[in-house]
Amino acid sequence: MSKLVSTATAQLRQALEQAIQAAIDAGRLPQAPLPSIALEVPADRSHGDWSCNAAMAGARTFRMAPVKIAQAIQENLDLSGTYFDKCEIAGPGFLNFTYEPRFYGEVLQDIHRLGDDYGRSDYGQGKRVLVEFVSANPTGPMHIGNARGGVLGDALASVLDAAGYQVEREFYINDAGNQVNKFGASLEARYLQLYKGEEAVPFPEDGYKGEDIIAHAKNFAQEYGDKYVQASEEERRAALVAYALPKNIQGLHDDLARYRVEYDNWFKESSLHENGAVGRVVELLKEKGATYEKEGATWFHGEAYGSEDFVLVRGNGVPTYVVPDIAYHYGKLVTRGFDLAIDVLGADHHGYVPRLKAALTALGVDADKLQVVLMQMVRLVRDGEIVKASKRSGKAITLVTLLDEVPVDAARFLFNSYEANTRIDFDLDLAVQQDSQNPVYYVQYAHARICSILKNLAADGIQPRECGAQELSLLTAPEELELIRHLSSYTGEVQAAAKGMDPSKITRYVMNLSTLFHKFYNACRVKGSDEALQAARLYLCTATRTVLENGLELFKVTAPESM
């Protein structure tokens, strides 16, 4: 929460503890340990700004009805010197508190003072976090799930950064193992077919049939001719993969950059094989006594670590796919020393996570340092119907074809409007709609409306200016106070989003902020009111603009000045 809000709640907590102790000293409450005091924002703000359950929490300790405890606390409560001026008892004994007027003015001054830094905090205490996301297979184009994972991982990294963590973004390139072998076999078949004909060269049953494979083979042939037709299978496949894979990886770079996703690190799986990390992690597990041999294969004793047993190294000496992943995550948390590793994965990986955590535990690593955000699938909808193919090409919609149809702002905003564990029906029609039904348009319009107010006033020679406590105390309309209360909660929302690894909280926050601004705009005239009130309302407008910009920046959605 913002410094101002945390100061206010600390004052309130102290005042409540003193009131309970005073009630005990006065004989209004029996001698007993102080109950725990939980403060929360009431769902219905007409009940106040903060609510406390101390009376209910103390019922068993004090052996009294909560309402009587609440009355005793209220009688001994001194709110002087705090940001609160009223305490009321509600329902079975809730204590509800209301901010005093100066709090609202100080919130706005805080926003103006901090500007772009408003919402940032030291909640994460500088801990190092690595967020790995997308990590799409480099053997083909990115699909719609990657479009969701891209904004989820990127926005989560931004939220963690704003909450005071040191964050790095990483893409894990699967450039080794079975997928790349299949990629090489597919390229080889298409290359040889160019010279020997399709009848003479059967295509692998499980090969990649995409147009991109054919294009790579043709381009390779243009560059090298039939040089590799008579080469050994190993040499031919290696040359084809060495030619095509970097082009695919560059394509991932380019497509994600278009989606406004930039990484600090592109980590190659092949490096784990080359530097011996894969072999070392198996040896480490053996040293820890976490493996056993069965039918020539090396197994991990998963049952001893809360998982199931699984094969690490096959009888032919080849490690299974999970071993490089264990080495990779051991490297993140031990070799590279990150305090936390966060993976954003599809929900179909749910069975793989316990295996990974069990292996880390066996290696002496705190498995809680690996956090996995599992995201549900995405379905595309047009005209109320599920869409599987692009209108233009008739093929499956990829990240690129989606961005040909839907603005980046809309894609990023709408994908980040849902919690990761929620399935998304992504409405293609809604994403391009230019009205208030489209959430991103609605939020951007609130920002543009503020810019329009400022522009119109500037045309009349009226500029925003600093306002003192006396002028800001003129902001008393319910719509003004509700808007300021929401502005005051922004830092707390960022911290909650970081704690819950749920950046969609910020999307919902800016939507609610836009609604409250539109309400304020309709109820409170900025231009033409008394000069002091006009200045205070203009001050509120510019503070709202700042917070909207800060929120949208977290998921890299633009804040246009006109629409």
JONOR-V26283 format. One record per residue. N is the residue number from 1. SS is DSSP state (helix for helix, strand for strand, loop for the rest). NEAR is the number of other C-alpha atoms within 12 Angstrom. D_CENTER is the distance of its C-alpha to the mean C-alpha in Angstrom with 2 decimals. Layout:
((N & SS & NEAR & D_CENTER) (N & SS & NEAR & D_CENTER))
This chain:
((1 & loop & 30 & 17.77) (2 & loop & 34 & 19.78) (3 & helix & 25 & 22.92) (4 & helix & 33 & 25.05) (5 & helix & 36 & 23.52) (6 & helix & 22 & 23.55) (7 & helix & 20 & 27.15) (8 & helix & 33 & 28.07) (9 & helix & 32 & 26.80) (10 & helix & 22 & 28.50) (11 & helix & 25 & 31.67) (12 & helix & 38 & 31.50) (13 & helix & 34 & 31.07) (14 & helix & 23 & 34.02) (15 & helix & 30 & 36.14) (16 & helix & 41 & 35.62) (17 & helix & 29 & 36.57) (18 & helix & 24 & 39.62) (19 & helix & 30 & 40.55) (20 & helix & 38 & 40.46) (21 & helix & 27 & 42.56) (22 & helix & 24 & 44.93) (23 & helix & 29 & 45.35) (24 & helix & 23 & 46.22) (25 & helix & 17 & 48.66) (26 & loop & 16 & 50.27) (27 & loop & 17 & 50.77) (28 & loop & 24 & 48.56) (29 & loop & 33 & 46.30) (30 & loop & 24 & 47.63) (31 & loop & 19 & 47.02) (32 & loop & 20 & 43.84) (33 & loop & 17 & 40.62) (34 & loop & 28 & 38.07) (35 & loop & 25 & 35.51) (36 & loop & 20 & 31.78) (37 & loop & 26 & 30.39) (38 & loop & 23 & 27.09) (39 & strand & 29 & 25.94) (40 & strand & 25 & 23.66) (41 & loop & 27 & 23.23) (42 & loop & 20 & 25.47) (43 & loop & 12 & 24.19) (44 & loop & 13 & 27.28) (45 & helix & 21 & 27.47) (46 & helix & 18 & 31.22) (47 & helix & 24 & 31.41) (48 & loop & 30 & 30.40) (49 & loop & 38 & 27.49) (50 & strand & 35 & 27.21) (51 & strand & 38 & 28.74) (52 & strand & 41 & 30.14) (53 & loop & 33 & 31.33) (54 & helix & 39 & 33.73) (55 & helix & 42 & 36.74) (56 & helix & 31 & 35.51) (57 & helix & 28 & 34.30) (58 & loop & 33 & 37.79) (59 & helix & 26 & 39.86) (60 & helix & 18 & 40.61) (61 & helix & 21 & 41.15) (62 & helix & 28 & 43.44) (63 & loop & 18 & 44.95) (64 & loop & 22 & 44.83) (65 & loop & 22 & 43.44) (66 & helix & 29 & 40.03) (67 & helix & 26 & 41.55) (68 & helix & 28 & 44.31) (69 & helix & 40 & 41.88) (70 & helix & 39 & 39.85) (71 & helix & 28 & 43.17) (72 & helix & 34 & 44.15) (73 & helix & 42 & 40.86) (74 & helix & 34 & 41.14) (75 & helix & 26 & 44.77) (76 & loop & 26 & 43.94) (77 & loop & 31 & 40.78) (78 & loop & 26 & 41.01) (79 & loop & 29 & 38.18) (80 & loop & 16 & 40.01) (81 & loop & 17 & 38.08) (82 & loop & 29 & 34.72) (83 & loop & 33 & 32.44) (84 & strand & 34 & 33.70) (85 & strand & 25 & 36.97) (86 & strand & 25 & 37.14) (87 & strand & 34 & 36.82) (88 & strand & 27 & 37.62) (89 & strand & 30 & 38.05) (90 & strand & 25 & 36.66) (91 & loop & 17 & 37.07) (92 & loop & 21 & 37.91) (93 & loop & 29 & 37.36) (94 & strand & 36 & 34.01) (95 & strand & 43 & 34.29) (96 & strand & 37 & 32.56) (97 & strand & 38 & 32.28) (98 & strand & 33 & 32.20) (99 & strand & 38 & 31.34) (100 & loop & 25 & 34.36) (101 & helix & 27 & 34.52) (102 & helix & 29 & 34.00) (103 & helix & 33 & 30.43) (104 & helix & 44 & 29.40) (105 & helix & 37 & 31.10) (106 & helix & 36 & 29.58) (107 & helix & 42 & 26.00) (108 & helix & 45 & 26.86) (109 & helix & 31 & 28.64) (110 & helix & 31 & 25.66) (111 & helix & 37 & 23.42) (112 & helix & 29 & 26.26) (113 & helix & 19 & 26.83) (114 & helix & 21 & 23.29) (115 & helix & 21 & 22.36) (116 & helix & 22 & 19.37) (117 & helix & 26 & 18.73) (118 & loop & 37 & 18.55) (119 & loop & 46 & 15.40) (120 & loop & 34 & 15.28) (121 & loop & 30 & 16.57) (122 & loop & 24 & 17.74) (123 & loop & 29 & 16.00) (124 & loop & 26 & 14.88) (125 & loop & 19 & 18.49) (126 & loop & 19 & 17.92) (127 & loop & 22 & 17.01) (128 & strand & 26 & 16.26) (129 & strand & 36 & 13.09) (130 & strand & 41 & 12.94) (131 & strand & 47 & 9.91) (132 & strand & 40 & 11.76) (133 & loop & 44 & 10.72) (134 & loop & 43 & 13.00) (135 & loop & 38 & 16.15) (136 & loop & 38 & 18.20) (137 & loop & 31 & 21.87) (138 & loop & 36 & 23.76) (139 & loop & 40 & 26.70) (140 & loop & 35 & 25.64) (141 & loop & 36 & 23.43) (142 & loop & 33 & 19.77) (143 & strand & 34 & 19.42) (144 & helix & 35 & 17.36) (145 & helix & 37 & 15.14) (146 & helix & 39 & 14.26) (147 & helix & 48 & 13.51) (148 & helix & 49 & 10.83) (149 & helix & 46 & 9.54) (150 & helix & 49 & 9.88) (151 & helix & 47 & 7.66) (152 & helix & 51 & 4.84) (153 & helix & 49 & 5.61) (154 & helix & 49 & 6.64) (155 & helix & 45 & 4.31) (156 & helix & 48 & 2.55) (157 & helix & 44 & 6.34) (158 & helix & 41 & 7.36) (159 & helix & 48 & 6.35) (160 & helix & 45 & 8.06) (161 & helix & 38 & 10.72) (162 & helix & 41 & 11.45) (163 & loop & 39 & 11.84) (164 & loop & 27 & 14.44) (165 & loop & 30 & 13.40) (166 & strand & 26 & 14.91) (167 & strand & 35 & 12.34) (168 & strand & 32 & 13.46) (169 & strand & 35 & 12.08) (170 & strand & 33 & 14.42) (171 & strand & 38 & 15.87) (172 & strand & 36 & 18.36) (173 & strand & 35 & 21.38) (174 & loop & 34 & 23.40) (175 & loop & 36 & 26.66) (176 & loop & 33 & 28.86) (177 & loop & 26 & 30.05) (178 & helix & 19 & 31.01) (179 & helix & 25 & 28.78) (180 & helix & 30 & 30.31) (181 & helix & 27 & 33.74) (182 & helix & 30 & 33.37) (183 & helix & 42 & 32.28) (184 & helix & 38 & 35.42) (185 & helix & 35 & 37.67) (186 & helix & 38 & 36.47) (187 & helix & 45 & 37.06) (188 & helix & 44 & 40.40) (189 & helix & 36 & 41.60) (190 & helix & 39 & 40.81) (191 & helix & 42 & 42.48) (192 & helix & 34 & 45.59) (193 & helix & 23 & 45.85) (194 & helix & 27 & 46.36) (195 & helix & 23 & 49.55) (196 & helix & 17 & 50.75) (197 & loop & 14 & 49.63) (198 & loop & 15 & 47.25) (199 & loop & 13 & 50.04) (200 & loop & 13 & 50.74) (201 & loop & 20 & 47.15) (202 & loop & 19 & 45.28) (203 & loop & 26 & 41.51) (204 & loop & 19 & 39.61) (205 & loop & 11 & 38.89) (206 & loop & 16 & 35.24) (207 & loop & 25 & 34.87) (208 & loop & 28 & 32.38) (209 & loop & 21 & 34.18) (210 & loop & 20 & 32.10) (211 & helix & 17 & 33.78) (212 & helix & 24 & 31.91) (213 & helix & 35 & 33.94) (214 & helix & 28 & 37.16) (215 & helix & 21 & 36.27) (216 & helix & 35 & 35.57) (217 & helix & 38 & 38.89) (218 & helix & 27 & 40.82) (219 & helix & 21 & 39.50) (220 & helix & 32 & 40.24) (221 & helix & 28 & 43.73) (222 & helix & 15 & 44.32) (223 & helix & 16 & 43.57) (224 & helix & 18 & 45.33) (225 & loop & 17 & 47.72) (226 & loop & 20 & 49.16) (227 & loop & 19 & 48.93) (228 & loop & 25 & 46.79) (229 & loop & 27 & 48.61) (230 & loop & 16 & 51.09) (231 & loop & 16 & 48.70) (232 & loop & 13 & 47.67) (233 & helix & 20 & 44.74) (234 & helix & 17 & 42.80) (235 & helix & 18 & 43.52) (236 & helix & 29 & 42.83) (237 & helix & 31 & 39.44) (238 & helix & 24 & 38.37) (239 & helix & 30 & 39.43) (240 & helix & 41 & 37.62) (241 & helix & 34 & 34.32) (242 & helix & 23 & 34.73) (243 & helix & 27 & 35.30) (244 & helix & 35 & 32.63) (245 & helix & 36 & 29.62) (246 & helix & 22 & 29.06) (247 & helix & 24 & 29.30) (248 & helix & 30 & 26.61) (249 & helix & 31 & 24.31) (250 & helix & 20 & 25.09) (251 & helix & 24 & 24.31) (252 & helix & 37 & 20.79) (253 & helix & 29 & 20.49) (254 & helix & 20 & 21.94) (255 & helix & 30 & 20.07) (256 & helix & 35 & 16.60) (257 & helix & 21 & 17.96) (258 & helix & 25 & 19.08) (259 & loop & 36 & 15.54) (260 & loop & 28 & 14.66) (261 & loop & 36 & 12.98) (262 & loop & 29 & 14.88) (263 & loop & 29 & 15.05) (264 & loop & 19 & 16.83) (265 & strand & 19 & 18.42) (266 & strand & 28 & 19.78) (267 & strand & 26 & 21.13) (268 & strand & 27 & 24.05) (269 & helix & 34 & 24.89) (270 & helix & 23 & 28.52) (271 & helix & 21 & 28.44) (272 & helix & 30 & 28.14) (273 & helix & 25 & 31.36) (274 & helix & 15 & 33.08) (275 & loop & 17 & 32.61) (276 & loop & 19 & 33.57) (277 & helix & 27 & 30.33) (278 & helix & 33 & 30.54) (279 & helix & 25 & 34.12) (280 & helix & 24 & 33.52) (281 & helix & 38 & 30.86) (282 & helix & 37 & 33.34) (283 & helix & 23 & 36.06) (284 & helix & 24 & 33.97) (285 & helix & 33 & 33.35) (286 & helix & 23 & 37.09) (287 & helix & 15 & 37.94) (288 & loop & 19 & 35.87) (289 & loop & 22 & 37.91) (290 & loop & 31 & 34.93) (291 & strand & 30 & 36.56) (292 & strand & 24 & 39.71) (293 & strand & 20 & 41.75) (294 & strand & 17 & 42.57) (295 & loop & 12 & 44.50) (296 & loop & 15 & 43.89) (297 & strand & 20 & 40.08) (298 & strand & 29 & 37.97) (299 & strand & 30 & 35.87) (300 & strand & 43 & 33.17) (301 & loop & 28 & 34.25) (302 & helix & 27 & 31.02) (303 & helix & 19 & 32.76) (304 & helix & 18 & 33.43) (305 & helix & 25 & 29.70) (306 & loop & 20 & 28.35) (307 & loop & 22 & 27.92) (308 & loop & 21 & 30.51) (309 & loop & 24 & 32.81) (310 & strand & 32 & 32.01) (311 & strand & 30 & 33.69) (312 & strand & 40 & 32.69) (313 & strand & 31 & 35.57) (314 & loop & 21 & 37.69) (315 & loop & 16 & 41.47) (316 & loop & 12 & 41.67) (317 & loop & 14 & 39.78) (318 & loop & 22 & 36.59) (319 & strand & 31 & 33.30) (320 & loop & 27 & 31.08) (321 & helix & 26 & 27.62) (322 & helix & 34 & 25.97) (323 & helix & 39 & 27.89) (324 & helix & 38 & 26.19) (325 & helix & 37 & 22.79) (326 & helix & 42 & 24.25) (327 & helix & 38 & 25.60) (328 & helix & 41 & 22.37) (329 & helix & 46 & 20.42) (330 & helix & 40 & 23.51) (331 & helix & 32 & 23.48) (332 & helix & 33 & 19.92) (333 & helix & 30 & 20.71) (334 & helix & 24 & 24.44) (335 & helix & 15 & 25.67) (336 & loop & 18 & 22.88) (337 & loop & 18 & 22.26) (338 & loop & 27 & 18.49) (339 & loop & 32 & 17.94) (340 & strand & 34 & 14.89) (341 & strand & 38 & 13.89) (342 & strand & 38 & 10.68) (343 & strand & 41 & 11.32) (344 & strand & 44 & 9.44) (345 & strand & 34 & 12.62) (346 & strand & 35 & 14.47) (347 & helix & 23 & 15.95) (348 & helix & 16 & 19.29) (349 & helix & 20 & 18.50) (350 & helix & 20 & 18.74) (351 & helix & 18 & 22.30) (352 & helix & 24 & 21.60) (353 & helix & 32 & 19.29) (354 & helix & 27 & 22.21) (355 & helix & 32 & 24.44) (356 & helix & 42 & 22.24) (357 & helix & 33 & 21.85) (358 & helix & 35 & 25.59) (359 & helix & 48 & 26.55) (360 & helix & 40 & 24.57) (361 & helix & 31 & 26.32) (362 & helix & 32 & 29.62) (363 & loop & 32 & 29.00) (364 & loop & 23 & 28.69) (365 & loop & 28 & 24.96) (366 & loop & 23 & 23.01) (367 & helix & 30 & 21.00) (368 & helix & 20 & 18.52) (369 & helix & 29 & 17.39) (370 & strand & 35 & 15.86) (371 & strand & 28 & 12.83) (372 & strand & 35 & 12.00) (373 & strand & 33 & 9.31) (374 & strand & 32 & 11.76) (375 & strand & 36 & 11.18) (376 & loop & 28 & 14.23) (377 & loop & 28 & 16.38) (378 & strand & 30 & 16.68) (379 & strand & 27 & 20.09) (380 & strand & 35 & 21.31) (381 & strand & 21 & 23.72) (382 & strand & 21 & 26.50) (383 & loop & 12 & 29.33) (384 & loop & 14 & 28.10) (385 & strand & 15 & 28.62) (386 & strand & 17 & 26.39) (387 & strand & 24 & 26.40) (388 & loop & 23 & 26.51) (389 & strand & 21 & 28.17) (390 & loop & 24 & 27.99) (391 & loop & 16 & 30.65) (392 & loop & 12 & 31.81) (393 & loop & 13 & 32.08) (394 & loop & 12 & 32.31) (395 & loop & 17 & 30.02) (396 & strand & 22 & 26.64) (397 & loop & 31 & 23.89) (398 & strand & 30 & 21.81) (399 & helix & 38 & 18.93) (400 & helix & 28 & 21.82) (401 & helix & 30 & 23.86) (402 & helix & 39 & 20.98) (403 & helix & 29 & 20.55) (404 & helix & 21 & 24.33) (405 & helix & 25 & 24.21) (406 & loop & 30 & 21.07) (407 & loop & 29 & 20.07) (408 & helix & 33 & 16.94) (409 & helix & 32 & 15.89) (410 & helix & 39 & 16.41) (411 & helix & 44 & 14.70) (412 & helix & 44 & 11.40) (413 & helix & 47 & 11.70) (414 & helix & 38 & 12.97) (415 & helix & 47 & 10.66) (416 & loop & 45 & 7.69) (417 & loop & 34 & 10.31) (418 & loop & 29 & 10.21) (419 & loop & 30 & 8.91) (420 & loop & 35 & 8.66) (421 & loop & 27 & 12.21) (422 & loop & 23 & 13.68) (423 & loop & 22 & 15.81) (424 & strand & 26 & 15.66) (425 & strand & 27 & 18.91) (426 & strand & 38 & 18.05) (427 & strand & 29 & 20.99) (428 & helix & 34 & 22.31) (429 & helix & 24 & 24.86) (430 & helix & 29 & 22.54) (431 & helix & 33 & 20.29) (432 & helix & 27 & 23.41) (433 & loop & 19 & 25.01) (434 & loop & 20 & 25.85) (435 & loop & 18 & 26.18) (436 & loop & 20 & 24.51) (437 & loop & 17 & 23.73) (438 & loop & 26 & 20.99) (439 & helix & 34 & 18.00) (440 & helix & 40 & 17.08) (441 & helix & 34 & 20.82) (442 & helix & 35 & 21.16) (443 & helix & 45 & 18.69) (444 & helix & 40 & 20.08) (445 & helix & 33 & 23.53) (446 & helix & 42 & 23.05) (447 & helix & 41 & 22.45) (448 & helix & 29 & 25.38) (449 & helix & 31 & 27.51) (450 & helix & 39 & 27.15) (451 & helix & 29 & 28.12) (452 & helix & 25 & 31.03) (453 & helix & 31 & 32.25) (454 & helix & 31 & 32.29) (455 & helix & 21 & 34.08) (456 & helix & 19 & 36.67) (457 & helix & 20 & 37.42) (458 & helix & 16 & 37.71) (459 & helix & 12 & 40.31) (460 & loop & 12 & 42.31) (461 & loop & 11 & 42.00) (462 & loop & 19 & 39.53) (463 & loop & 22 & 36.73) (464 & loop & 30 & 34.03) (465 & loop & 25 & 35.32) (466 & loop & 25 & 34.62) (467 & loop & 30 & 35.48) (468 & loop & 21 & 36.95) (469 & helix & 22 & 36.58) (470 & helix & 19 & 39.60) (471 & helix & 29 & 38.30) (472 & helix & 33 & 34.82) (473 & loop & 27 & 36.61) (474 & loop & 28 & 37.78) (475 & loop & 39 & 34.35) (476 & loop & 25 & 35.33) (477 & loop & 22 & 34.63) (478 & helix & 19 & 32.33) (479 & helix & 25 & 30.02) (480 & helix & 39 & 29.85) (481 & helix & 37 & 29.19) (482 & helix & 30 & 26.50) (483 & helix & 40 & 24.67) (484 & helix & 42 & 25.07) (485 & helix & 38 & 23.94) (486 & helix & 38 & 20.64) (487 & helix & 48 & 20.36) (488 & helix & 39 & 21.14) (489 & loop & 36 & 18.18) (490 & helix & 44 & 15.47) (491 & helix & 41 & 15.16) (492 & helix & 34 & 15.09) (493 & helix & 38 & 12.23) (494 & helix & 46 & 10.12) (495 & helix & 34 & 11.50) (496 & helix & 29 & 10.97) (497 & helix & 37 & 7.21) (498 & helix & 37 & 7.49) (499 & helix & 23 & 10.28) (500 & loop & 22 & 9.03) (501 & loop & 36 & 5.76) (502 & loop & 37 & 4.92) (503 & loop & 44 & 3.42) (504 & helix & 40 & 6.54) (505 & helix & 37 & 8.57) (506 & helix & 46 & 8.82) (507 & helix & 45 & 9.99) (508 & helix & 31 & 12.41) (509 & helix & 35 & 13.39) (510 & helix & 47 & 14.54) (511 & helix & 35 & 16.28) (512 & helix & 28 & 18.11) (513 & helix & 41 & 18.93) (514 & helix & 38 & 20.43) (515 & helix & 28 & 22.44) (516 & helix & 31 & 23.78) (517 & helix & 41 & 24.72) (518 & helix & 30 & 26.54) (519 & helix & 21 & 28.37) (520 & helix & 31 & 29.37) (521 & helix & 28 & 30.54) (522 & helix & 14 & 32.69) (523 & helix & 16 & 34.18) (524 & loop & 29 & 34.72) (525 & loop & 25 & 36.63) (526 & loop & 32 & 35.55) (527 & loop & 29 & 38.48) (528 & loop & 17 & 41.98) (529 & loop & 15 & 41.38) (530 & loop & 17 & 43.11) (531 & helix & 20 & 42.28) (532 & helix & 25 & 40.64) (533 & helix & 30 & 38.58) (534 & helix & 29 & 37.73) (535 & helix & 32 & 36.50) (536 & helix & 37 & 34.41) (537 & helix & 46 & 32.81) (538 & helix & 44 & 32.17) (539 & helix & 41 & 30.55) (540 & helix & 50 & 28.26) (541 & helix & 44 & 27.47) (542 & helix & 39 & 26.56) (543 & helix & 43 & 24.35) (544 & helix & 46 & 22.47) (545 & helix & 41 & 22.21) (546 & helix & 34 & 20.74) (547 & helix & 48 & 17.97) (548 & helix & 50 & 17.22) (549 & helix & 36 & 17.13) (550 & helix & 36 & 14.91) (551 & helix & 46 & 12.31) (552 & helix & 40 & 12.69) (553 & helix & 30 & 12.66) (554 & helix & 44 & 9.04) (555 & loop & 44 & 8.36) (556 & loop & 35 & 11.90) (557 & loop & 36 & 13.82) (558 & loop & 29 & 17.40) (559 & loop & 33 & 19.31) (560 & loop & 25 & 22.81) (561 & loop & 20 & 25.91) (562 & loop & 18 & 27.87) (563 & loop & 19 & 27.50))
